[in-house]
Each structure stands twice: as C-alpha cells, then as structure tokens.
C-alpha cells in the first residue's frame, strides 16, 4: 500500500499563511487525483481542494482565491498553499490520493492540524 507523509501544519494568526505538503510513497502504480480535505471540530469532513493528474484544480467555494493546490508528479507530492487564513479554516487537514490499481485505490494521510487564531 501507499504511505502518505504530511507536513506544514501549525498555528498561525488570521491573515497569515501556511504551506502543506504530502508525499506519497510505497506504490509502483500511478497516481490519479490528489488533494486535501479538512474536518473542523463538530463538522463533517469536507473537500478543500483537489488536483487531477493533468493539473486541473478544484476548490471548495470557501477557499477559492485564498488557497492554491499544486503537485509534483516526479516526487509524488501534493502541496496546498494557504493564504489569508481565517479562523474558520481551523481544522485537521487530510491528504488524499487516488491510485491506479485494483482493489483499494483511495488513501488518506493521518492528518495535520491547522489552527488560525489570535
């Protein structure tokens, strides 16, 4: 199976920025979509941003214009640049990858905490 290693979370003031990274390893199969989902306390997990193998991004309305998702296919890594952060962005952010393989193809990271507070 694939292993996902996330980094970049932390505490930041409103209006600040963070950059999340997620590196995938351990699979000989190719990767389709990659992305980031988030879950705030007491809420359902929701999409923040995804990016296709061809580089086409998709964003939640709540983060459009503030977040930018990108990927490096050679490194099997997806990034999420988060600018103009708001307190409502506070959540655990989970890396997601979809593999080209039979059986289980969706994999999730353990999550990294992002806290936006004064």
TIZAGU-307675 format. One record per residue (C-alpha): residue in three letters; residue number from 1; chain; x, y, z. Coordinates in nm, 4 decimals. Each point is the difference from the previous one (the first is absolute). Layout:
BEGIN
bado:Ala; torpa:NUM; lovex:A; u:X; v:Y; w:Z $
...
***
This chain:
BEGIN
bado:Unk; torpa:1; lovex:A; u:0.0000; v:0.0000; w:0.0000 $
bado:Unk; torpa:2; lovex:A; u:0.0937; v:0.3637; w:-0.0233 $
bado:Unk; torpa:3; lovex:A; u:0.1285; v:0.2095; w:0.2877 $
bado:Unk; torpa:4; lovex:A; u:-0.0863; v:0.3683; w:0.0266 $
bado:Unk; torpa:5; lovex:A; u:0.2185; v:0.2361; w:0.1992 $
bado:Unk; torpa:6; lovex:A; u:-0.1498; v:0.3411; w:0.0750 $
bado:Unk; torpa:7; lovex:A; u:0.1763; v:0.3081; w:0.1283 $
bado:Unk; torpa:8; lovex:A; u:-0.0440; v:0.3743; w:0.0345 $
bado:Unk; torpa:9; lovex:A; u:-0.2844; v:0.0354; w:0.2468 $
bado:Unk; torpa:10; lovex:A; u:0.0146; v:0.2253; w:0.2999 $
bado:Unk; torpa:11; lovex:A; u:-0.1298; v:0.3107; w:0.1725 $
bado:Unk; torpa:12; lovex:A; u:-0.0359; v:0.3219; w:-0.1959 $
bado:Unk; torpa:13; lovex:A; u:-0.1682; v:0.3368; w:0.0540 $
bado:Unk; torpa:14; lovex:A; u:-0.2981; v:0.1094; w:-0.2102 $
bado:Unk; torpa:15; lovex:A; u:0.1230; v:0.1308; w:-0.3326 $
bado:Unk; torpa:16; lovex:A; u:0.3102; v:-0.2150; w:0.0139 $
bado:Unk; torpa:17; lovex:A; u:0.1175; v:-0.2805; w:-0.2247 $
bado:Unk; torpa:18; lovex:A; u:0.0964; v:-0.3652; w:0.0192 $
bado:Unk; torpa:19; lovex:A; u:0.1204; v:-0.2493; w:-0.2578 $
bado:Unk; torpa:20; lovex:A; u:-0.0985; v:-0.3654; w:0.0351 $
bado:Unk; torpa:21; lovex:A; u:0.1899; v:-0.2823; w:-0.1677 $
bado:Unk; torpa:22; lovex:A; u:-0.0856; v:-0.3654; w:-0.0481 $
bado:Unk; torpa:23; lovex:A; u:0.2404; v:-0.2534; w:-0.1469 $
bado:Unk; torpa:24; lovex:A; u:-0.1246; v:-0.3397; w:-0.1180 $
bado:Unk; torpa:25; lovex:A; u:0.2233; v:-0.3051; w:-0.0128 $
bado:Unk; torpa:26; lovex:A; u:-0.0112; v:-0.3790; w:0.0048 $
bado:Unk; torpa:27; lovex:A; u:-0.1986; v:-0.0703; w:-0.3171 $
bado:Unk; torpa:28; lovex:A; u:0.1125; v:-0.0893; w:-0.3497 $
bado:Unk; torpa:29; lovex:A; u:-0.3305; v:0.1171; w:-0.1461 $
bado:Unk; torpa:30; lovex:A; u:-0.0697; v:0.3433; w:-0.1330 $
bado:Unk; torpa:31; lovex:A; u:-0.1997; v:0.2633; w:0.1811 $
bado:Unk; torpa:32; lovex:A; u:-0.3156; v:0.1584; w:-0.1318 $
bado:Unk; torpa:33; lovex:A; u:-0.1510; v:0.2783; w:0.2083 $
bado:Unk; torpa:34; lovex:A; u:0.1629; v:0.1420; w:0.3104 $
bado:Unk; torpa:35; lovex:A; u:-0.1375; v:0.2478; w:0.2443 $
bado:Unk; torpa:36; lovex:A; u:-0.0794; v:0.1331; w:0.3418 $
bado:Unk; torpa:37; lovex:A; u:-0.3094; v:-0.0442; w:0.2115 $
bado:Unk; torpa:38; lovex:A; u:-0.0626; v:0.1564; w:0.3362 $
bado:Unk; torpa:39; lovex:A; u:-0.2080; v:-0.0667; w:0.3070 $
bado:Unk; torpa:40; lovex:A; u:-0.0806; v:0.2661; w:0.2571 $
bado:Unk; torpa:41; lovex:A; u:-0.1180; v:-0.0885; w:0.3517 $
bado:Unk; torpa:42; lovex:A; u:-0.3614; v:-0.1132; w:-0.0052 $
bado:Unk; torpa:43; lovex:A; u:-0.0223; v:0.0045; w:-0.3791 $
bado:Unk; torpa:44; lovex:A; u:0.0161; v:-0.2489; w:-0.2855 $
bado:Unk; torpa:45; lovex:A; u:0.3138; v:-0.0458; w:-0.2035 $
bado:Unk; torpa:46; lovex:A; u:-0.0145; v:0.2226; w:-0.3053 $
bado:Unk; torpa:47; lovex:A; u:0.1981; v:0.0564; w:-0.3140 $
bado:Unk; torpa:48; lovex:A; u:0.2450; v:0.2866; w:0.0080 $
bado:Unk; torpa:49; lovex:A; u:0.1741; v:-0.0534; w:-0.3328 $
bado:Unk; torpa:50; lovex:A; u:0.0850; v:-0.2761; w:-0.2457 $
bado:Unk; torpa:51; lovex:A; u:0.2164; v:-0.0159; w:-0.3091 $
bado:Unk; torpa:52; lovex:A; u:-0.0154; v:-0.2453; w:-0.2884 $
bado:Unk; torpa:53; lovex:A; u:0.2924; v:-0.1852; w:-0.1525 $
bado:Unk; torpa:54; lovex:A; u:-0.0030; v:0.2586; w:-0.2762 $
bado:Unk; torpa:55; lovex:A; u:0.0145; v:0.2902; w:0.2431 $
bado:Unk; torpa:56; lovex:A; u:-0.3631; v:0.1114; w:-0.0037 $
bado:Unk; torpa:57; lovex:A; u:-0.0934; v:0.1389; w:0.3447 $
bado:Unk; torpa:58; lovex:A; u:-0.3291; v:-0.0018; w:0.1838 $
bado:Unk; torpa:59; lovex:A; u:-0.0677; v:0.2149; w:0.3072 $
bado:Unk; torpa:60; lovex:A; u:-0.2677; v:0.0329; w:0.2587 $
bado:Unk; torpa:61; lovex:A; u:-0.1795; v:0.3331; w:-0.0298 $
bado:Unk; torpa:62; lovex:A; u:0.1170; v:0.0948; w:0.3473 $
bado:Unk; torpa:63; lovex:A; u:0.3686; v:-0.0080; w:-0.0996 $
bado:Unk; torpa:64; lovex:A; u:-0.0081; v:0.1274; w:-0.3582 $
bado:Unk; torpa:65; lovex:A; u:0.2344; v:0.2897; w:-0.0522 $
bado:Unk; torpa:66; lovex:A; u:0.1929; v:-0.0766; w:0.3170 $
bado:Unk; torpa:67; lovex:A; u:0.1321; v:-0.3556; w:-0.0414 $
bado:Unk; torpa:68; lovex:A; u:0.2076; v:-0.1404; w:-0.2839 $
bado:Unk; torpa:69; lovex:A; u:0.0510; v:-0.3717; w:-0.0573 $
bado:Unk; torpa:70; lovex:A; u:0.2889; v:-0.1353; w:-0.2041 $
bado:Unk; torpa:71; lovex:A; u:0.1817; v:-0.3267; w:-0.0564 $
bado:Unk; torpa:72; lovex:A; u:0.3378; v:-0.1333; w:-0.1017 $
bado:Unk; torpa:73; lovex:A; u:-0.0595; v:-0.3292; w:-0.1790 $
bado:Unk; torpa:74; lovex:A; u:0.3679; v:-0.0924; w:-0.0039 $
bado:Unk; torpa:75; lovex:A; u:0.0035; v:0.0212; w:0.3798 $
bado:Unk; torpa:76; lovex:A; u:-0.3540; v:-0.1347; w:0.0531 $
bado:Unk; torpa:77; lovex:A; u:-0.0650; v:0.3034; w:0.2148 $
bado:Unk; torpa:78; lovex:A; u:-0.2980; v:0.2327; w:0.0342 $
bado:Unk; torpa:79; lovex:A; u:0.0124; v:0.3464; w:0.1554 $
bado:Unk; torpa:80; lovex:A; u:-0.2571; v:0.2392; w:0.1372 $
bado:Unk; torpa:81; lovex:A; u:0.0995; v:0.3638; w:0.0302 $
bado:Unk; torpa:82; lovex:A; u:-0.2414; v:0.1677; w:0.2396 $
bado:Unk; torpa:83; lovex:A; u:-0.0077; v:0.3795; w:0.0090 $
bado:Unk; torpa:84; lovex:A; u:-0.2245; v:0.2509; w:0.1759 $
bado:Unk; torpa:85; lovex:A; u:-0.0902; v:-0.2613; w:0.2562 $
bado:Unk; torpa:86; lovex:A; u:-0.3156; v:0.0430; w:0.2049 $
bado:Unk; torpa:87; lovex:A; u:-0.1009; v:-0.1483; w:0.3356 $
bado:Unk; torpa:88; lovex:A; u:-0.2581; v:-0.2130; w:-0.1825 $
bado:Unk; torpa:89; lovex:A; u:0.2854; v:-0.1714; w:-0.1836 $
bado:Unk; torpa:90; lovex:A; u:0.0970; v:-0.1639; w:0.3275 $
bado:Unk; torpa:91; lovex:A; u:-0.0211; v:-0.3753; w:-0.0536 $
bado:Unk; torpa:92; lovex:A; u:0.1932; v:-0.3202; w:-0.0387 $
bado:Unk; torpa:93; lovex:A; u:0.1131; v:-0.0169; w:-0.3603 $
bado:Unk; torpa:94; lovex:A; u:0.0228; v:-0.3439; w:-0.1613 $
bado:Unk; torpa:95; lovex:A; u:0.2013; v:-0.0865; w:-0.3069 $
bado:Unk; torpa:96; lovex:A; u:-0.1776; v:-0.2135; w:-0.2613 $
bado:Unk; torpa:97; lovex:A; u:0.1296; v:-0.2021; w:-0.2938 $
bado:Unk; torpa:98; lovex:A; u:-0.1740; v:-0.2214; w:-0.2533 $
bado:Unk; torpa:99; lovex:A; u:0.2169; v:-0.2753; w:-0.1471 $
bado:Unk; torpa:100; lovex:A; u:-0.0252; v:-0.1782; w:-0.3324 $
bado:Unk; torpa:101; lovex:A; u:-0.0419; v:-0.3559; w:0.1293 $
bado:Unk; torpa:102; lovex:A; u:-0.2506; v:-0.2743; w:0.0770 $
bado:Unk; torpa:103; lovex:A; u:-0.1629; v:-0.0228; w:0.3394 $
bado:Unk; torpa:104; lovex:A; u:0.0470; v:0.2851; w:0.2440 $
bado:Unk; torpa:105; lovex:A; u:0.1040; v:0.3067; w:-0.1948 $
bado:Unk; torpa:106; lovex:A; u:-0.0812; v:0.2857; w:0.2391 $
bado:Unk; torpa:107; lovex:A; u:0.2504; v:0.0814; w:0.2731 $
bado:Unk; torpa:108; lovex:A; u:0.0031; v:0.2553; w:0.2776 $
bado:Unk; torpa:109; lovex:A; u:0.2680; v:0.1574; w:0.2106 $
bado:Unk; torpa:110; lovex:A; u:-0.0194; v:0.0141; w:0.3764 $
bado:Unk; torpa:111; lovex:A; u:-0.0773; v:0.3692; w:-0.0057 $
bado:Unk; torpa:112; lovex:A; u:0.1795; v:0.3162; w:0.1015 $
bado:Unk; torpa:113; lovex:A; u:-0.1478; v:0.2656; w:0.2275 $
bado:Unk; torpa:114; lovex:A; u:-0.0458; v:0.3538; w:-0.1269 $
bado:Unk; torpa:115; lovex:A; u:-0.1048; v:0.2551; w:0.2595 $
bado:Unk; torpa:116; lovex:A; u:-0.0763; v:0.3615; w:-0.0898 $
bado:Unk; torpa:117; lovex:A; u:-0.0274; v:0.2140; w:0.3105 $
bado:Unk; torpa:118; lovex:A; u:0.1149; v:0.3271; w:0.1523 $
***
